[in-house]
Amino acid sequence: MYQAVLSGDIVHSSKLAAKQYEYLLAKLSEQLAELKVRYQSDHYFFRGDGFQVWVPNARHAWHVALLLRLQMIMLKVDARVAIAVAPQQSHRDNLATSTGPAFTLSGQALDTMKPQRFACVIADTVLDPHFALNILFIDHLLQHLTPRQAEVLLSYFTSDLEGKRNLHETIAQQLGSSRVNITRLLNQANYQLIERFLGLTEALCDAL
């Protein structure tokens, strides 16, 4: 099995007011705690708004990355996230001092990421150019989401409803909207394309 490490930070955080910055970090901390329960991940913060997330099963890496960005976009900012995938190995109890290909490659990818806000590296593997192009397309879609679209997508992709039956109605009730409006927002956000992309990432990890 392969593991993944995500390195990220909040875009243009130095331009944020102090209260907004602290609020965003608090919301990010809450989300990372929820992701830890959902995906058995682990995380720590560095350089102020920088964060690194260890995901034990690489199949979940892009789900985690997507949810992190949707949370930030919903809050009217964005995040850069670099994903590195490598063979599974043990890490130290203190994640900040852990080493290995996934940790190193992820951090390096974040430091060299411009101007896109998604990056992916697979240890000892040249990334398929078709998959790399899909990453650019998904990144483009996310960068053009409205906060409301991001909020609806976040609800959609964190749903545990089997088969997602009646999901649009459930999201409408959660967000105080109508089913018709939720469906419209999901379609505008190209949710089906994003869902297909997530399926592609899982298949890629299964083939490693």
Residue, then its C-alpha position, 0 to 999 in steps of 0.5 A: m500500500y502507498q501513503a501520501v503526504l500533503s504540504g500546503d499553505i493559505v494563499h496570500s495569508s500575509k495580506l489578511a487582517a490579524k483576526q481573519y488570519e486567526y479565524l482561518l487557522a482555527k477553521l483549518s484546525e477544526q477541519l484537519a481534526e475532522l479529517k483525522v477521524r475520517y481518514q486516520s490522518d495526522h497533521y501539524f502546522f509549520r511556518g505560521d499558516g503552513f501545514q503537512v498532512w500524513v494520509p496512510n492510504a494514498r487513495h484518500a489523498w486527493h479527497v483530503a486535498l479537495l476538502l481542504r481547498l473547498q473549506m478555504i474557498m468557502l471562507k473566501v481565500d484559497a490554499r496551495v496543496a502539494i501531494a506526494v505519494a510513496p510506499q508506506q513506511s512508519h513515521r515518528d509520533n512527532l510528525a514534524t520530525s518524520t522523514g521519508p520520500a513522501f515528506t520530502l517530495s511533498g515539501q519540495a513540491l510546495d516550495t516550487m509550486k507556481p502559479q497553480r494550487f495543486a501539485c502531485v509527485i509520485a516517488d520513483t515515477v514520472l507523472d503521466p502527462h494526461f493525469a497532469l493535465n487533468i490536475l490543471f483542469i481541476d485546479h482551474l475549476l476550483q480557482h473559479l468557484t464562488p464561496r457558495q459553490a464551494e460550500v455546497l461541494l464541501s457538503y456533497f463530498t463529505s456526505d456518507l449517504e450510501g449511493k448519494r440518494n436524495l443527497h441534493e435534498t439533504i444538502a438543501q436542508q442542511l444549508g437552508s436552501s431548496r433542492v433545485n438551487i443546490t442542484r443548480l449550484l452543484n452543476q455550475a461547480n461541475y461536481q460530476l467532473i470533480e467526482r470523476f477526477l477523484g475516481l481517476t486518482e483512486a484508480l491511479c493509486d490502485a495501479l501503483 
